[in-house]
Amino acid sequence: MKKLKQLFLTLFSVISVPVFSQTQVYTTNTSGPNMCDGTATLDCTNVDTLSIIWQQIAQLPDIIPSAFPFALLCAGNYSVTYYTTSGYQDTLFFTILEGVPSPCQGYELNMSTTNSLDSITCDGIATVTVINGLAPFSYNWINIGTLTTNTVTNVCPGAYYCEVTDANGCIDVTYGEVLDASQLTGDTLVINGGSGCSPSVGTSTATLEDCFLDFYSVDTAFISLINYPSNPMDSLMVVWSVVDSTGMSMSNYTVYYPGLGMGCNELQFILYCFQKSSTIHTIVMTSAVSVSYSGIEELSDNSKQLIGVSDLMGRSCSLESGKIQILYYNDGSTEKRFVHE
């Protein structure tokens, strides 16, 4: 009896197969009808990742060998075949369903403000605009209260937050700032480029708005790039670089000057902020451009010779391209400029 029992255990050992944990596929459905943004991810525990093959079950199967998640799937039936690390092959079947689009998809808020005349008058305005929402809306203005209107008036300078809930229950928060208009100074920076044309064809002016620039910290400006027009119908493209007192470039501005005549043209560039309207700062350049429509080149005065070069700290150095340097001339004048190639 003992021998029979031992034989039975031996036979059972020979015909038994190893047991391994069931691998799973984790899926996400599409976000809506006719959308192909579903995904499938295989749990790669005990899986030879190089053996993974994804396949769409259709009349013309789409077979994709990949060890990575299967993405951008349309609604439909799929399979994934793989080998375990023990050498056994297995195939799993799964379905990507057509999801229902979220009613909050694309729900956004914007806030626009009108500044107060000063800190005492408190005549500022803040208005919220809802994008892709369903009316009616509930506007919860922080520190003001819940209103049925998207606009608050007669507000003092400060930061204003508004939480908006639409009929679908979608919620978002937006932010705006009402400023004290009496404190908005240093609004316009006029940068003249081109003194020295003789004779001068004329002065061309280009303007751009930048309310983030600290106009008071600007030390100098220079033309860092010129795109040469090939005929009178093309505009002259100029990149102006604005530099602060430390010698670090603060901002670059690309502007276009249309309809320049042949000859020496003086260029003017004006930076401004519409909300700032009391002070004008001016920086004068000392360069000009000559337009011939076979190219543009900087004019040089043959009577003035370069006798020295220094960096922005005043240390003597050689002329190097791609850097801002101070140039010294034999007539006693100096020029801070960006040295081109």
MARRO-52463 format. One record per residue (C-alpha): residue in three letters; residue number from 1; z, x, y. Coordinates in nm, 4 decimals. Each point is the difference from the previous one (the first is absolute). Example, Ala and Ser with C-alpha at 12.3 -4.5 7.8 and 13.67 -1.06 7.14 Angstrom:
2
r;k;Z;X;Y
ALA;1;0.7800;1.2300;-0.4500
SER;2;-0.0660;0.1370;0.3440
end
This chain:
341
r;k;Z;X;Y
MET;1;0.0000;0.0000;0.0000
LYS;2;0.0860;0.2816;0.2320
LYS;3;-0.3355;0.1673;-0.0719
LEU;4;-0.1931;-0.3252;0.0665
LYS;5;0.1735;-0.0408;0.3341
GLN;6;-0.0886;0.3557;0.0964
LEU;7;-0.3644;-0.0585;-0.0989
PHE;8;-0.0170;-0.3192;0.2069
LEU;9;0.1315;0.1798;0.3071
THR;10;-0.2517;0.2807;-0.0503
LEU;11;-0.2942;-0.2440;-0.0239
PHE;12;0.1200;-0.1905;0.3079
SER;13;0.0120;0.3272;0.1902
VAL;14;-0.3595;0.0797;-0.0938
ILE;15;-0.1533;-0.3343;0.1019
SER;16;0.2043;-0.0636;0.3190
VAL;17;-0.1612;0.0539;0.3466
PRO;18;0.1660;0.1253;0.3135
VAL;19;0.1153;-0.2583;0.2509
PHE;20;-0.0683;0.0629;0.3721
SER;21;0.0772;-0.2078;0.3089
GLN;22;-0.2627;-0.2464;0.1168
THR;23;-0.1907;0.1345;0.3030
GLN;24;-0.0535;-0.2465;0.2854
VAL;25;-0.2550;-0.0620;0.2737
TYR;26;0.1348;-0.1049;0.3410
THR;27;-0.2430;-0.2037;0.2117
THR;28;-0.0311;-0.1525;0.3436
ASN;29;-0.2348;-0.2906;0.0650
THR;30;-0.2612;-0.0122;0.2727
SER;31;0.1151;-0.1068;0.3461
GLY;32;-0.2340;-0.2985;0.0088
PRO;33;-0.3320;-0.1543;-0.1102
ASN;34;-0.2967;0.2380;-0.0166
MET;35;0.2317;0.2962;0.0628
CYS;36;-0.0122;0.3093;-0.2226
ASP;37;0.3312;0.1680;0.0776
GLY;38;0.1865;-0.0542;-0.3271
THR;39;0.1587;0.2976;-0.1787
ALA;40;0.1090;0.1004;-0.3498
THR;41;0.2391;0.2835;-0.0883
LEU;42;0.0686;0.1253;-0.3528
ASP;43;0.3495;0.1097;-0.1011
CYS;44;-0.0840;0.3534;-0.1113
THR;45;0.3187;0.0632;-0.1991
ASN;46;-0.1049;0.1581;-0.3343
VAL;47;-0.3669;-0.0283;0.1052
ASP;48;-0.2631;0.2750;0.0024
THR;49;-0.1185;-0.0597;0.3582
LEU;50;-0.3324;0.1768;-0.0570
SER;51;-0.0943;-0.2598;-0.2626
ILE;52;0.0380;-0.3068;0.2239
ILE;53;-0.3126;-0.2167;0.0330
TRP;54;-0.0060;-0.3141;0.2164
GLN;55;-0.2610;-0.2641;-0.0761
GLN;56;-0.1023;-0.3300;0.1544
ILE;57;-0.0724;-0.2651;-0.2634
ALA;58;-0.3350;-0.1406;0.1084
GLN;59;-0.3620;-0.0253;-0.1114
LEU;60;-0.0560;0.3480;0.1438
PRO;61;0.3329;0.1789;-0.0491
ASP;62;0.1063;0.2424;0.2695
ILE;63;0.1635;0.2966;-0.1728
ILE;64;0.2087;0.2338;0.2176
PRO;65;0.1820;0.2988;-0.1531
SER;66;0.3023;0.0591;0.2194
ALA;67;0.3626;0.1042;-0.0198
PHE;68;0.0709;-0.1664;0.3317
PRO;69;0.0748;-0.3629;0.0914
PHE;70;-0.3002;-0.2324;-0.0238
ALA;71;-0.0546;-0.1350;0.3549
LEU;72;-0.2374;-0.2239;0.1974
LEU;73;-0.0288;-0.2500;-0.2862
CYS;74;-0.1557;-0.3439;0.0308
ALA;75;0.1467;-0.2963;-0.1849
GLY;76;-0.0899;0.0244;-0.3716
ASN;77;0.0917;0.1349;-0.3438
TYR;78;0.0499;0.3698;-0.0720
SER;79;0.1190;0.2400;-0.2690
VAL;80;0.1406;0.3504;-0.0147
THR;81;-0.0281;0.2270;-0.3034
TYR;82;0.2086;0.3127;-0.0513
TYR;83;0.1509;0.2387;-0.2559
THR;84;0.3707;0.0512;-0.0289
THR;85;0.1441;0.3480;0.0002
SER;86;0.0446;-0.0492;-0.3776
GLY;87;-0.3773;-0.0475;-0.0455
TYR;88;-0.0150;-0.3785;-0.0472
GLN;89;-0.2621;-0.2044;0.1877
ASP;90;0.0878;-0.3298;0.1640
THR;91;-0.1750;-0.2551;0.2266
LEU;92;0.1688;-0.2377;0.2439
PHE;93;-0.1648;-0.3060;0.1574
PHE;94;0.0937;-0.1405;0.3382
THR;95;-0.1256;-0.2446;0.2644
ILE;96;-0.0241;0.0294;0.3767
LEU;97;0.0464;-0.3426;0.1578
GLU;98;-0.1419;-0.1301;0.3255
GLY;99;0.2934;0.0017;0.2379
VAL;100;0.0767;-0.2378;0.2816
PRO;101;-0.0360;0.1672;0.3424
SER;102;0.3176;0.0384;0.2012
PRO;103;0.0144;-0.2376;0.2989
CYS;104;0.1470;0.2887;0.1994
GLN;105;-0.2920;0.2345;-0.0605
GLY;106;-0.1180;0.1357;0.3367
TYR;107;0.2913;-0.1583;0.1872
GLU;108;0.0577;0.2101;0.3144
LEU;109;0.1623;-0.0172;0.3427
ASN;110;-0.0885;0.1605;0.3325
MET;111;0.2041;0.0001;0.3204
SER;112;-0.1406;0.0477;0.3492
THR;113;0.2191;0.0473;0.3069
THR;114;-0.0206;-0.0177;0.3779
ASN;115;0.2348;0.2364;0.1805
SER;116;0.2703;-0.1159;0.2390
LEU;117;-0.0410;0.0770;0.3703
ASP;118;0.3332;0.1818;-0.0101
SER;119;0.3329;-0.0089;-0.1850
ILE;120;0.1426;-0.2748;0.2246
THR;121;-0.2927;-0.2415;0.0328
CYS;122;-0.0295;-0.0435;-0.3819
ASP;123;-0.3394;-0.1680;0.0012
GLY;124;-0.1316;0.1652;-0.3166
ILE;125;-0.1891;-0.1898;-0.2692
ALA;126;-0.0249;0.0521;-0.3786
THR;127;-0.2505;-0.1870;-0.2196
VAL;128;-0.0366;0.0027;-0.3803
THR;129;-0.3352;-0.0605;-0.1707
VAL;130;-0.0071;-0.1024;-0.3683
ILE;131;-0.2911;0.1178;-0.2167
ASN;132;-0.0883;-0.1792;-0.3292
GLY;133;0.3014;-0.2321;0.0116
LEU;134;0.0330;-0.3742;-0.0546
ALA;135;0.1447;-0.2145;0.2806
PRO;136;0.2545;-0.1180;0.0928
PHE;137;0.1819;0.3254;0.0775
SER;138;0.3665;0.0683;0.0661
TYR;139;0.0677;0.2778;0.2532
ASN;140;0.3414;0.1649;-0.0221
TRP;141;0.0340;0.2227;0.3066
ILE;142;0.2787;0.2516;-0.0574
ASN;143;0.2771;-0.0434;0.2633
ILE;144;-0.1892;-0.3030;0.1394
GLY;145;-0.0020;-0.2558;-0.2819
THR;146;-0.2405;-0.2090;-0.2080
LEU;147;-0.2837;-0.1546;0.1994
THR;148;-0.3086;-0.2063;-0.0734
THR;149;-0.2008;0.2049;0.2510
ASN;150;-0.1538;0.3405;-0.0525
THR;151;0.0677;0.1112;0.3597
VAL;152;0.3188;0.0874;0.1853
THR;153;-0.0056;0.0357;0.3791
ASN;154;0.2293;0.1311;0.2717
VAL;155;0.1317;0.2820;-0.2171
CYS;156;0.1532;0.3216;0.1262
PRO;157;-0.1218;0.3488;-0.0983
GLY;158;0.0934;0.0820;-0.3603
ALA;159;-0.1056;-0.0198;-0.3641
TYR;160;-0.0749;-0.3392;-0.1524
TYR;161;-0.0262;-0.0906;-0.3694
CYS;162;-0.1326;-0.3256;-0.1415
GLU;163;0.0118;-0.1239;-0.3611
VAL;164;-0.2676;-0.2589;-0.0793
THR;165;-0.0035;-0.2321;-0.3029
ASP;166;-0.3081;-0.2086;-0.0782
ALA;167;-0.0383;-0.3246;-0.1985
ASN;168;-0.0468;0.1966;-0.3250
GLY;169;0.3300;0.1808;0.0497
CYS;170;-0.1690;0.3293;0.0891
ILE;171;0.2256;0.2151;0.2207
ASP;172;-0.0729;0.3038;0.2153
VAL;173;0.1580;0.1732;0.2991
THR;174;-0.1738;0.1458;0.3034
TYR;175;0.1230;0.2086;0.2922
GLY;176;-0.0920;0.0472;0.3638
GLU;177;0.1417;0.1646;0.3110
VAL;178;0.0124;-0.1353;0.3534
LEU;179;0.0119;0.2877;0.2492
ASP;180;0.1282;0.0337;0.3549
ALA;181;-0.3239;0.0268;0.1975
SER;182;0.1790;0.1624;0.2957
GLN;183;0.0794;0.3036;-0.2175
LEU;184;-0.3538;0.0537;-0.1287
THR;185;-0.1145;0.3026;0.1994
GLY;186;-0.2373;0.2837;-0.0633
ASP;187;-0.2890;-0.2183;-0.0996
THR;188;-0.3204;0.1829;0.0789
LEU;189;-0.1091;0.3556;-0.0690
VAL;190;-0.3180;0.1106;0.1738
ILE;191;-0.1538;0.3123;-0.1525
ASN;192;-0.2863;0.1449;0.2014
GLY;193;-0.2430;0.2308;-0.1702
GLY;194;-0.2891;0.1662;0.1740
SER;195;0.0912;0.1519;0.3343
GLY;196;-0.2488;0.2725;0.0834
CYS;197;-0.3362;-0.1741;-0.0448
SER;198;-0.2473;0.1322;0.2551
PRO;199;-0.1921;-0.2114;0.0547
SER;200;0.1688;-0.2917;-0.1780
VAL;201;-0.1956;-0.2808;-0.1661
GLY;202;0.3073;-0.2225;0.0294
THR;203;0.3318;-0.0919;-0.1564
SER;204;0.0227;-0.2104;-0.3179
THR;205;0.3249;-0.1803;-0.0837
ALA;206;0.1322;-0.1279;-0.3340
THR;207;0.3254;-0.1939;-0.0519
LEU;208;0.2271;-0.0680;-0.2984
GLU;209;0.3332;-0.1801;-0.0344
ASP;210;0.2997;0.1710;-0.1646
CYS;211;0.3455;-0.1483;0.0579
PHE;212;0.1704;0.2445;-0.2368
LEU;213;-0.0773;0.3171;0.1941
ASP;214;0.2814;0.1517;0.2070
PHE;215;-0.1987;0.0650;0.3173
TYR;216;0.2786;0.2051;0.1571
SER;217;-0.0039;0.2610;-0.2777
VAL;218;-0.3724;0.0795;0.0289
ASP;219;-0.0551;0.3586;0.1137
THR;220;-0.3758;0.0419;-0.0283
ALA;221;-0.3117;-0.1378;-0.1624
PHE;222;-0.3266;0.1503;-0.1189
ILE;223;-0.3272;-0.0912;-0.1666
SER;224;0.0355;0.1086;-0.3630
LEU;225;-0.3355;-0.1263;-0.1301
ILE;226;-0.3368;-0.1028;0.1446
ASN;227;-0.2728;-0.1761;-0.1989
TYR;228;-0.3316;0.0924;0.1576
PRO;229;-0.2472;-0.2865;0.0685
SER;230;-0.3621;0.0614;-0.0914
ASN;231;-0.1567;-0.2470;0.2450
PRO;232;0.0947;-0.2045;0.3107
MET;233;0.0605;-0.3117;-0.2136
ASP;234;0.2933;0.1617;-0.1825
SER;235;0.3567;0.0155;0.1251
LEU;236;0.1901;0.3227;0.0452
MET;237;0.2982;0.0001;-0.2404
VAL;238;0.3012;0.1936;0.1262
VAL;239;0.3383;0.0531;-0.1656
TRP;240;0.2761;0.0495;0.2564
SER;241;0.3221;0.1629;-0.1216
VAL;242;0.3227;-0.0646;0.1894
VAL;243;0.2693;0.2707;-0.0244
ASP;244;0.3684;-0.0156;0.0894
SER;245;0.2089;0.2665;0.1721
THR;246;0.0797;0.1736;-0.3313
GLY;247;-0.3660;0.0755;-0.0628
MET;248;-0.0259;-0.2344;-0.2977
SER;249;-0.2919;-0.2429;-0.0012
MET;250;0.1359;-0.3525;0.0487
SER;251;-0.3070;-0.2174;-0.0476
ASN;252;-0.3758;0.0132;-0.0388
TYR;253;-0.2257;-0.2621;0.1602
THR;254;-0.3678;-0.0535;-0.0805
VAL;255;-0.1956;-0.1419;0.2946
TYR;256;-0.3685;-0.0595;0.0689
TYR;257;-0.1923;0.0598;0.3238
PRO;258;-0.3310;-0.1923;0.0008
GLY;259;-0.3031;0.0590;0.2179
LEU;260;0.0717;0.3495;0.1309
GLY;261;-0.2713;0.1506;0.2164
MET;262;-0.1438;0.3476;-0.0496
GLY;263;0.1969;0.2738;0.1714
CYS;264;0.3658;0.0712;0.0611
ASN;265;0.2201;-0.3047;-0.0668
GLU;266;0.3657;-0.0347;0.0950
LEU;267;0.2033;-0.1935;-0.2555
GLN;268;0.3095;-0.2073;0.0665
PHE;269;0.2323;-0.1502;-0.2615
ILE;270;0.2677;-0.2605;0.0835
LEU;271;0.2822;-0.0990;-0.2349
TYR;272;0.1904;-0.3124;0.0965
CYS;273;0.2416;-0.2647;-0.1266
PHE;274;-0.0526;-0.3581;0.1177
GLN;275;0.3740;-0.0765;-0.0074
LYS;276;0.0860;0.3023;0.2153
SER;277;-0.1248;-0.0286;0.3528
SER;278;0.1785;0.2064;0.2605
THR;279;-0.0635;0.3738;-0.0252
ILE;280;-0.3153;0.2098;-0.0346
HIS;281;0.0122;0.3555;-0.1308
THR;282;-0.2994;0.2279;0.0437
ILE;283;-0.1042;0.3128;-0.1908
VAL;284;-0.3021;0.1919;0.1276
MET;285;-0.2271;0.1893;-0.2363
THR;286;-0.2173;0.2970;0.1015
SER;287;-0.3038;-0.0387;-0.2233
ALA;288;-0.3361;-0.1736;0.0126
VAL;289;-0.2873;-0.0823;-0.2353
SER;290;-0.3715;0.0466;0.0533
VAL;291;-0.2298;-0.2616;-0.1532
SER;292;-0.3537;0.1006;-0.0930
TYR;293;-0.0445;-0.2213;-0.3118
SER;294;-0.0825;0.3014;-0.2079
GLY;295;0.3761;0.0534;-0.0139
ILE;296;0.3087;0.0216;0.2145
GLU;297;0.1803;0.3178;0.0913
GLU;298;0.2967;0.0903;0.2133
LEU;299;-0.0957;0.1620;0.3295
SER;300;0.1279;0.3496;0.0648
ASP;301;0.0338;0.1665;0.3377
ASN;302;-0.1571;0.3442;-0.0278
SER;303;0.1870;0.1200;0.3074
LYS;304;0.3339;-0.0507;-0.1764
GLN;305;0.0906;0.2344;-0.2878
LEU;306;0.2630;-0.0409;-0.2665
ILE;307;0.2523;0.2857;0.0204
GLY;308;0.2867;-0.1171;-0.2238
VAL;309;0.1231;-0.2527;-0.2556
SER;310;0.3520;-0.1145;-0.0899
ASP;311;0.1563;-0.2679;-0.2190
LEU;312;0.1938;-0.2922;0.1452
MET;313;0.3171;0.2111;0.0105
GLY;314;-0.1707;0.2553;0.2265
ARG;315;-0.0338;0.2671;-0.2683
SER;316;-0.3174;0.2068;0.0170
CYS;317;-0.2423;-0.0583;-0.2891
SER;318;-0.3673;0.0036;-0.0853
LEU;319;-0.2373;-0.2931;0.0451
GLU;320;0.0269;-0.2227;-0.3102
SER;321;-0.2024;-0.3106;-0.0825
GLY;322;0.1758;-0.3235;-0.0871
LYS;323;0.3065;0.0702;0.2174
ILE;324;0.1296;-0.0976;0.3441
GLN;325;0.0211;0.3190;0.2084
ILE;326;0.0397;0.1077;0.3620
LEU;327;-0.3021;0.1851;0.1423
TYR;328;0.0332;0.2407;0.2955
TYR;329;-0.2955;0.0746;0.2308
ASN;330;-0.0749;0.2816;0.2421
ASP;331;0.0207;-0.2332;0.3018
GLY;332;0.3687;-0.0637;-0.0734
SER;333;-0.0488;-0.3461;-0.1496
THR;334;0.1300;-0.1105;-0.3401
GLU;335;-0.1056;-0.2745;-0.2359
LYS;336;0.1772;-0.1609;-0.2938
ARG;337;-0.2629;-0.1148;-0.2448
PHE;338;-0.0926;-0.0599;-0.3609
VAL;339;-0.2190;0.2844;-0.1213
HIS;340;-0.3032;-0.1217;-0.1978
GLU;341;-0.1755;0.1803;-0.2832
end
